[in-house]
Amino acid sequence: LLVHMFCFLKNVFLPSESTREGNKDAIMIDFSCAGIGYGMSDVGMHIVHAVLPRDLDNGGEERLVEGYLVALENAVNRRRRRRRSKRIDDDYDGEGKEEEEERWTYPREVAMRHYRLACVDYLRFIMGRFWRSATPESFEKKSESKNTTLINRNLEAAMAFIAKVDRYLEVFEKEKREREMMMMH
């Protein structure tokens, strides 16, 4: 799946009030980091760039991801219905018979696994590219910059992201140990 990989506010043009009635979508710009990856990569990146850690606690993060998944499923299924409708119009045989198409879903367990893997990968990227020489003072210096992503200007957000990824890695390591134990038996 093609992912943007540089998903934060200054790379998104939002529709103005006058265009919202026409149901215009947000437009992504700056595809300099685009590549192949998990579709949840942009979701994970956007959440750590824009949402304070306290707003992710107590299920806040899961609610944001769930909201995204519902919107994604609705968009995919709308597009599928439009394509199907066009095919029916193009191939109309006069029978008027339509078969029901199965609704597409992103299985939650798979989506959350992709999200967690994407977060782990993004921390690897951030640590190598932006945090090599990070100090509490460098975070403080950028703290008021609205053009700097949250995890690069807010030490609390950066530390919370590290802690979250550490929890995800513990789960992946446990899964690996369990697979290795099963293979030995």
C-alpha positions as a Markdown table, in Angstrom:
| # | Residue | x | y | z |
|---|---|---|---|---|
| 1 | Leu | 0.0 | 0.0 | 0.0 |
| 2 | Leu | 1.3 | 3.5 | -0.9 |
| 3 | Val | 1.7 | 5.6 | 2.3 |
| 4 | His | 2.5 | 9.3 | 2.6 |
| 5 | Met | 4.9 | 9.0 | 5.6 |
| 6 | Phe | 5.0 | 12.7 | 6.2 |
| 7 | Cys | 1.5 | 13.2 | 7.5 |
| 8 | Phe | 1.2 | 16.2 | 9.6 |
| 9 | Leu | -0.9 | 19.4 | 9.5 |
| 10 | Lys | 1.3 | 21.6 | 7.3 |
| 11 | Asn | 1.1 | 18.9 | 4.6 |
| 12 | Val | -2.7 | 18.8 | 4.4 |
| 13 | Phe | -4.9 | 21.3 | 2.7 |
| 14 | Leu | -8.3 | 21.2 | 4.3 |
| 15 | Pro | -11.4 | 22.4 | 2.4 |
| 16 | Ser | -12.6 | 25.9 | 3.2 |
| 17 | Glu | -16.1 | 26.6 | 4.6 |
| 18 | Ser | -17.3 | 27.4 | 1.1 |
| 19 | Thr | -16.1 | 24.1 | -0.4 |
| 20 | Arg | -17.4 | 21.9 | 2.4 |
| 21 | Glu | -20.9 | 21.9 | 1.0 |
| 22 | Gly | -19.4 | 20.3 | -2.2 |
| 23 | Asn | -18.0 | 17.6 | 0.0 |
| 24 | Lys | -14.4 | 18.3 | -1.0 |
| 25 | Asp | -11.8 | 16.0 | 0.6 |
| 26 | Ala | -8.6 | 17.1 | 2.3 |
| 27 | Ile | -5.6 | 17.2 | -0.1 |
| 28 | Met | -2.2 | 15.8 | 0.9 |
| 29 | Ile | 1.0 | 17.5 | -0.3 |
| 30 | Asp | 4.7 | 16.8 | -0.1 |
| 31 | Phe | 5.1 | 13.2 | -1.0 |
| 32 | Ser | 8.9 | 13.3 | -0.6 |
| 33 | Cys | 8.8 | 10.4 | 1.9 |
| 34 | Ala | 6.1 | 8.3 | 0.3 |
| 35 | Gly | 6.6 | 4.6 | 0.0 |
| 36 | Ile | 5.2 | 1.1 | 0.5 |
| 37 | Gly | 4.1 | 0.3 | 4.0 |
| 38 | Tyr | 1.2 | -0.3 | 6.3 |
| 39 | Gly | -1.8 | 1.9 | 5.6 |
| 40 | Met | -1.9 | 2.5 | 9.4 |
| 41 | Ser | 1.5 | 4.2 | 9.1 |
| 42 | Asp | -0.1 | 7.6 | 8.3 |
| 43 | Val | -2.6 | 7.1 | 11.1 |
| 44 | Gly | 0.0 | 6.4 | 13.7 |
| 45 | Met | 2.2 | 9.3 | 12.5 |
| 46 | His | -0.7 | 11.7 | 12.6 |
| 47 | Ile | -1.8 | 10.7 | 16.1 |
| 48 | Val | 1.7 | 11.1 | 17.6 |
| 49 | His | 2.2 | 14.4 | 15.7 |
| 50 | Ala | -1.0 | 16.0 | 16.8 |
| 51 | Val | -2.5 | 14.5 | 20.0 |
| 52 | Leu | -1.4 | 15.1 | 23.5 |
| 53 | Pro | -0.6 | 12.0 | 25.5 |
| 54 | Arg | -3.3 | 12.7 | 28.1 |
| 55 | Asp | -5.9 | 12.7 | 25.3 |
| 56 | Leu | -4.7 | 9.2 | 24.3 |
| 57 | Asp | -5.1 | 7.7 | 27.7 |
| 58 | Asn | -8.1 | 5.7 | 28.9 |
| 59 | Gly | -9.0 | 4.4 | 25.5 |
| 60 | Gly | -8.6 | 7.7 | 23.7 |
| 61 | Glu | -6.1 | 6.3 | 21.2 |
| 62 | Glu | -8.3 | 3.3 | 20.4 |
| 63 | Arg | -11.3 | 5.6 | 19.9 |
| 64 | Leu | -9.3 | 7.7 | 17.4 |
| 65 | Val | -8.1 | 4.6 | 15.5 |
| 66 | Glu | -11.7 | 3.2 | 15.5 |
| 67 | Gly | -13.1 | 6.4 | 14.2 |
| 68 | Tyr | -10.5 | 6.3 | 11.4 |
| 69 | Leu | -11.4 | 2.6 | 10.6 |
| 70 | Val | -15.1 | 3.3 | 10.4 |
| 71 | Ala | -14.5 | 6.3 | 8.1 |
| 72 | Leu | -12.1 | 4.2 | 5.9 |
| 73 | Glu | -14.6 | 1.3 | 5.7 |
| 74 | Asn | -17.4 | 3.7 | 4.8 |
| 75 | Ala | -15.3 | 5.4 | 2.1 |
| 76 | Val | -14.1 | 2.1 | 0.6 |
| 77 | Asn | -17.7 | 0.7 | 0.5 |
| 78 | Arg | -19.1 | 3.9 | -1.0 |
| 79 | Arg | -16.4 | 3.7 | -3.7 |
| 80 | Arg | -17.2 | 0.0 | -4.3 |
| 81 | Arg | -20.9 | 0.8 | -4.6 |
| 82 | Arg | -20.2 | 3.5 | -7.2 |
| 83 | Arg | -18.0 | 1.2 | -9.2 |
| 84 | Arg | -20.5 | -1.6 | -9.0 |
| 85 | Ser | -23.4 | 0.7 | -10.0 |
| 86 | Lys | -21.4 | 1.9 | -13.0 |
| 87 | Arg | -20.7 | -1.7 | -14.0 |
| 88 | Ile | -24.4 | -2.6 | -13.7 |
| 89 | Asp | -25.3 | 0.4 | -15.8 |
| 90 | Asp | -22.7 | -0.5 | -18.4 |
| 91 | Asp | -23.6 | -4.2 | -18.5 |
| 92 | Tyr | -27.4 | -3.8 | -18.0 |
| 93 | Asp | -29.1 | -6.9 | -19.5 |
| 94 | Gly | -32.7 | -5.8 | -18.7 |
| 95 | Glu | -33.1 | -8.4 | -16.0 |
| 96 | Gly | -32.9 | -5.7 | -13.2 |
| 97 | Lys | -31.3 | -8.3 | -11.0 |
| 98 | Glu | -28.6 | -7.1 | -8.6 |
| 99 | Glu | -26.6 | -9.3 | -6.3 |
| 100 | Glu | -25.6 | -7.9 | -2.9 |
| 101 | Glu | -21.9 | -7.2 | -2.5 |
| 102 | Glu | -20.2 | -8.0 | 0.7 |
| 103 | Arg | -19.2 | -5.0 | 2.8 |
| 104 | Trp | -15.5 | -4.5 | 3.1 |
| 105 | Thr | -14.0 | -4.3 | 6.6 |
| 106 | Tyr | -10.6 | -3.9 | 8.1 |
| 107 | Pro | -10.5 | -6.6 | 10.8 |
| 108 | Arg | -9.8 | -4.8 | 14.0 |
| 109 | Glu | -7.1 | -7.2 | 15.3 |
| 110 | Val | -5.2 | -6.9 | 12.0 |
| 111 | Ala | -5.7 | -3.1 | 11.9 |
| 112 | Met | -4.4 | -2.7 | 15.4 |
| 113 | Arg | -1.4 | -4.9 | 14.7 |
| 114 | His | -0.6 | -2.8 | 11.6 |
| 115 | Tyr | -1.0 | 0.3 | 13.7 |
| 116 | Arg | 1.4 | -0.9 | 16.4 |
| 117 | Leu | 4.0 | -2.1 | 13.8 |
| 118 | Ala | 3.7 | 1.3 | 12.1 |
| 119 | Cys | 4.3 | 3.1 | 15.4 |
| 120 | Val | 7.4 | 0.9 | 16.1 |
| 121 | Asp | 8.8 | 1.7 | 12.6 |
| 122 | Tyr | 8.0 | 5.4 | 13.0 |
| 123 | Leu | 9.9 | 5.6 | 16.3 |
| 124 | Arg | 12.9 | 4.0 | 14.5 |
| 125 | Phe | 12.7 | 6.7 | 11.8 |
| 126 | Ile | 12.3 | 9.6 | 14.3 |
| 127 | Met | 15.2 | 8.5 | 16.5 |
| 128 | Gly | 17.5 | 8.2 | 13.5 |
| 129 | Arg | 16.5 | 11.4 | 11.7 |
| 130 | Phe | 15.3 | 13.9 | 14.3 |
| 131 | Trp | 16.4 | 12.8 | 17.8 |
| 132 | Arg | 20.0 | 12.0 | 17.2 |
| 133 | Ser | 21.1 | 15.2 | 19.1 |
| 134 | Ala | 17.8 | 15.8 | 21.0 |
| 135 | Thr | 18.0 | 17.2 | 24.5 |
| 136 | Pro | 15.4 | 18.6 | 26.9 |
| 137 | Glu | 16.7 | 22.0 | 26.0 |
| 138 | Ser | 16.2 | 21.4 | 22.2 |
| 139 | Phe | 12.6 | 20.4 | 22.9 |
| 140 | Glu | 12.1 | 23.5 | 25.0 |
| 141 | Lys | 13.5 | 25.7 | 22.2 |
| 142 | Lys | 10.9 | 24.3 | 19.8 |
| 143 | Ser | 8.0 | 24.2 | 22.2 |
| 144 | Glu | 6.1 | 27.1 | 20.8 |
| 145 | Ser | 6.7 | 26.3 | 17.1 |
| 146 | Lys | 3.5 | 25.4 | 15.4 |
| 147 | Asn | 5.5 | 24.1 | 12.4 |
| 148 | Thr | 7.2 | 21.5 | 14.5 |
| 149 | Thr | 5.3 | 18.2 | 15.1 |
| 150 | Leu | 4.2 | 17.6 | 18.7 |
| 151 | Ile | 6.7 | 14.8 | 19.4 |
| 152 | Asn | 9.6 | 17.0 | 18.2 |
| 153 | Arg | 8.6 | 20.0 | 20.4 |
| 154 | Asn | 7.0 | 18.4 | 23.5 |
| 155 | Leu | 9.2 | 16.2 | 25.7 |
| 156 | Glu | 6.2 | 14.7 | 27.4 |
| 157 | Ala | 4.7 | 13.6 | 24.1 |
| 158 | Ala | 8.1 | 12.2 | 23.0 |
| 159 | Met | 8.5 | 10.2 | 26.2 |
| 160 | Ala | 5.0 | 8.9 | 26.0 |
| 161 | Phe | 5.5 | 7.8 | 22.4 |
| 162 | Ile | 8.7 | 5.9 | 23.5 |
| 163 | Ala | 6.8 | 4.2 | 26.4 |
| 164 | Lys | 4.0 | 3.3 | 24.0 |
| 165 | Val | 6.3 | 1.7 | 21.5 |
| 166 | Asp | 8.1 | -0.1 | 24.3 |
| 167 | Arg | 4.8 | -1.7 | 25.3 |
| 168 | Tyr | 4.2 | -2.7 | 21.7 |
| 169 | Leu | 7.6 | -4.2 | 21.4 |
| 170 | Glu | 7.0 | -6.3 | 24.6 |
| 171 | Val | 3.9 | -7.8 | 23.0 |
| 172 | Phe | 5.8 | -8.6 | 19.8 |
| 173 | Glu | 8.7 | -10.1 | 21.7 |
| 174 | Lys | 6.3 | -12.3 | 23.7 |
| 175 | Glu | 4.6 | -13.4 | 20.5 |
| 176 | Lys | 8.0 | -14.3 | 19.1 |
| 177 | Arg | 8.9 | -16.3 | 22.2 |
| 178 | Glu | 5.6 | -18.2 | 22.0 |
| 179 | Arg | 6.1 | -19.0 | 18.3 |
| 180 | Glu | 9.6 | -20.3 | 19.1 |
| 181 | Met | 8.3 | -22.4 | 21.9 |
| 182 | Met | 5.7 | -23.9 | 19.7 |
| 183 | Met | 8.2 | -24.8 | 17.0 |
| 184 | Met | 10.4 | -26.6 | 19.6 |
| 185 | His | 7.5 | -28.9 | 20.5 |
